[in-house]
Amino acid sequence: MKLDEQTLELLSKLEQKYTKSGQDLKAYLEGLLYANYLNYWDYIEVDTLLTLQKPRTPIKDEVIFIIYHQITELYFKLTLHEMEQVAEHAEHINPDFFAARVKRMNAYFRNLIHSFEIMVDGMEQSQFLKYRMSLLPASGFQSAQYRMVEICATDFVNLIDKDYRNKITFASSMEDQFDHVYWKAGATELASGKKTLTLTQFEQKYSDQLLVLAKEYATKNLWIAYTNLSESDQQHPELIEQLRQFDLNVNVNWPLQHYRSAVRYLHKSPEDIAATGGTNWQKYLPPRFQKRIFYPQLWTETEIEEWGKQGIIDLLTKNSTTSRS
């Protein structure tokens, strides 16, 4: 059989590739004779993936709860993947490349936000309130990847609890800043104000790792990459739009979906049911209380003042309409 020119050219390129690394092309070609074809289920690890759901109870809706949170973690991983690409080029990044990566990140969070209907309306309240007691003290609060997304997105000072932000100076060490990160205030016992077991466990497992990441990304987070652009490139309309949308998605739209779910499952007049981790979700989730903003320089004073308010109004209107229907 005579090989065509295209095949010969490919073989020549392969020989150059393997020769450079001291390998014998003929040995690899012989290996291809015995190698199995790649199939979908092995490449995606489908069989393994479908064994990763391990409910703690026989209550059927718990499986939905587990799978959805696993999907969420995969979207966080995709977001971090894009952030790593920006960080690699942070010193001299192309604004079109930058905007394209943030656009991808917004697509991931948009899917998360829209899919949260599964958590809000996709489970029976009676089932949830039963199996949730078997999950103590685990909480979605303990998602380390979500904390990583926040750390990689902005200067760390923007993640400090709002009551301490004005006390932080440029001389403050990252350790000092990390001590006052906002999520610690959200994981306090409602009655005593002490750290919850949820927070204690989370800190024991992830604090060192997150602190290292915070120090690393102090010089290459998304905002640093943006400020490294020339003045003209900083006016890139698509990049500004995508950064603003990402700020809204992570700090307003995503927390509001969690708040909506908490209201759906944990609100019980006249008292609220505590979250599984004992977190103060009533004050922790609403964006208007936290006013967590990644890129305050990209927003007007009025927009900052009104941060998250319209979202709460829309949410309450939707819940009121749903309850009447």
C-alpha positions, -999 to +999 in steps of 0.1 A: +000+000+000+014+034-011+012+061+015-002+094+003+018+127+008-002+139+037+004+107+057+041+108+049+043+144+060+026+135+093+050+106+098+079+130+092+066+155+118+060+127+143+096+114+137+109+149+144+089+152+176+100+119+190+136+123+179+138+156+199+129+137+231+152+107+223+123+084+215+120+058+188+089+065+165+088+029+153+083+017+189+053+041+194+038+030+161+041-006+171+024+002+203-006+016+183-011-019+169-021-032+203-037-001+218-075-001+223-097+025+208-107+053+231-143+053+241-166+079+257-172+061+290-136+056+298-125+091+287-152+108+308-149+082+336-187+077+335-187+046+356-166+062+383-186+095+381-219+077+387-206+060+419-197+093+436-232+099+450-233+084+485-265+095+504-266+094+541-303+085+542-328+065+522-348+098+514-349+100+476-344+137+472-310+136+489-295+122+457-306+154+439-290+175+466-257+157+462-256+156+424-264+193+421-236+203+445-212+181+426-222+199+394-216+232+412-181+222+422-173+213+386-184+248+374-162+263+400-133+243+387-140+255+352-140+291+365-107+286+382-093+271+350-100+304+332-086+324+361-054+305+359-051+314+322-055+351+330-030+349+358-004+333+336-005+364+313-013+389+341+017+411+334+012+415+297-023+403+289-042+409+256-075+426+264-094+405+239-080+373+254-088+387+289-124+395+279-130+361+263-119+343+295-141+364+317-170+358+293-165+321+297-166+326+335-198+344+332-212+316+311-204+291+339-220+313+366-250+320+344-256+283+341-252+279+378-276+307+386-303+295+361-299+259+373-305+268+409-342+261+402-332+225+410-324+235+445-353+259+450-382+240+434-367+206+425-370+190+459-398+185+484-395+206+515-406+178+537-379+155+524-352+182+526-360+190+563-356+153+571-323+144+554-307+178+562-304+167+598-281+139+587-257+163+571-247+182+603-224+201+604-216+200+567-226+231+547-222+246+513-203+273+532-174+248+532-168+250+494-131+258+492-133+263+454-158+291+458-134+308+482-107+303+456-128+320+430-132+350+452-095+352+461-085+350+425-110+376+414-100+407+433-077+424+457-081+407+490-091+438+508-125+436+490-131+403+508-127+417+543-157+419+565-173+453+559-169+463+595-131+460+593-123+472+558-116+507+569-091+494+595-070+476+570-040+495+557-013+488+530+010+478+559-014+451+570-001+416+564-021+391+544-024+371+576-041+401+593-064+406+563-072+369+563-082+369+599-110+393+590-122+377+558-160+382+555-170+345+555-158+340+591-185+365+603-211+345+584-202+312+602-209+322+637-234+306+661-266+325+661-269+324+699-233+327+713-215+344+684-188+318+686-172+300+656-194+272+644-180+237+640-186+242+603-161+271+603-136+253+626-135+222+603-132+244+572-103+264+587-085+232+598-086+218+563-083+248+541-069+279+559-033+273+551-040+265+514-062+296+510-037+319+527-010+307+503-033+313+474-042+348+486-005+357+488+001+342+453-028+360+437-020+394+454+001+401+423-020+384+396-057+384+404-082+396+378-081+432+390-042+433+390-043+419+354-068+447+345-047+475+361-016+462+342-033+471+309-025+503+292-049+532+298-064+527+263-069+489+268-085+496+302-113+512+282-120+480+263-158+480+264-163+442+263-138+436+291-154+462+313-189+447+306-177+412+314-159+422+346-190+441+358-212+411+349-189+387+368-190+410+398-228+409+397-230+371+391-207+361+420-216+388+445-253+394+438-270+369+416-254+337+430-259+346+467-295+357+459-303+322+446-290+307+478-310+332+498-341+322+478-334+285+486-329+293+523-362+312+524-379+283+506-367+256+530-356+273+562-380+301+567-407+291+592-428+319+607-424+332+633-389+316+637-363+307+611-349+272+610-311+273+615-289+262+586-271+229+589-238+246+597-254+270+621-245+299+597-263+332+601-278+330+566-303+358+571-274+383+574-248+364+555-265+358+522-283+390+512-258+411+491-272+444+504-258+435+538-224+423+528-218+448+499-191+426+486-178+441+454-148+429+434-143+460+413-157+491+430-137+512+406-160+500+378-192+511+395-207+545+402-214+557+438-251+553+432-246+517+419-225+509+450-251+524+473-279+504+457-258+472+455-281+441+457-312+460+467-331+456+434-323+419+435-339+415+469-370+434+457-373+412+426-368+381+448-394+390+473-419+399+446-413+366+429-418+347+462-449+366+470-464+359+435-455+322+439-471+319+473-504+334+460-505+312+429 
